[in-house]
């Protein structure tokens, strides 16, 4: 399930991460860089209910599936 980091002080929202840990790491890096490690009021990790895969992700999955199919045919 996708998640993103939100900092209301800077009015930013990170790109979606498939894991909560990815979004949390983005938040840690943001805090270190822009807030001296402090936690801005209202920052949070939000769960995104649905995300459409990006074009590159679709291409990567299709390529992997094609390679698997080819490997099975040549076996």
C-alpha angles and dihedrals in degrees: 000000000000123000135182137196118239126197111186093188092062093030092231135137120195125232113271118278122199091222131048088229090061092053091046091053089051088053093050091051091047092050092049093048102040107019105034090248094304122132113244116224111265099014113147149160110245127201113227111215096210137006129186111225115251120245093254092053092052091049092049093051092047091050093050091048091049091051091049091049091049091049091052092049093050094047 
